[in-house]
Amino acid sequence: MTPPRLPLLLRPRALGVHALALVLLAAAVALGFWQLGAWQAQRTAEATDLTRTEPMSLTETMGPDDPFPGNRVGQPVTVAGSWVPSGTVYVEGRKHGGQDGVWAVTPLAVTGQADSALLVVRGWAATVADAGSPPTGEAMVTAWLQPPDGTGQLDSDPTDDVLPQLRIADAIQHVDQDLYGAYAVVDPQAAQSNAGNEALAPADLEQLPDASRFTALRNLLYAIEWWFFGAFAAFIWWRWMRDELAHTGDGAGDSVV
């Protein structure tokens, strides 16, 4: 007498397929939620208002060769160094009180980092001529740390000192030092030593670029991609089960459709 066959779902080969499908599906779901968590964490960090926190030393916040720390947007920093007046540039298209004007930006060679400088937005002026002469000598400033602009707008005339945006790749052509991957906007309420902004209106936070809506978008896309892989693994398992049922003729009792 032929012993009854095990249902397809309980046969050894099928159990291996089930286990593999479950492992792949669980891994894809877990990795998707991990990437989603990273997306949410980065957006939360960028949205945090650090502007009224205690200033930190620039050297504690980032190094001269470090990428911009995404969780330090608006962080007040203190910077000591020497002005590099020959590297002064002016960023056009900046508003103050509804009026178009320019930012006056002068590099500050950071103390202890002789070959590296930080771009410092000293303030706003209606025109380049109104901005006055750039400062010289040593300085100690307190400023809000900001990531470089990245709109992709090209500098139509690289030979002058007027820039369409505050992009490191554009500004570095005007200085001999390496530049930090950030810039800082002088805090007009903080005590300054030789900030060189007497002729300038404050460049305050209302003039700073908004946080990008594409912040951490790659993590969100990775999450969706992992869940897509999980759905694909489930689909392959379903197709395998359907084909096996059709092949073995077990259809009625074991259908997975």
Secondary structure, 3 states (H helix, E strand, C coil): CCCCCCCHHHCHHHHHHHHHHHHHHHHHHHHHHHHHHHHHHHHHHHHCCCCCCCCEEHHHHCCCCCCCCHHHCCCEEEEEEEECHHHCEEEEEEEECCEEEEEEEEEEEECCCCCEEEEEEEEEECCCHHHCCCCCCEEEEEEEEECCCCCCCCCCCCCCCEECCCCHHHHHHHCCCEEEEEEEEECCCCCCECCCCCCCECCCHHHCCCCCCCCCHHHHHHHHHHHHHHHHHHHHHHHHHHHHHHHHCCHHHHCCC
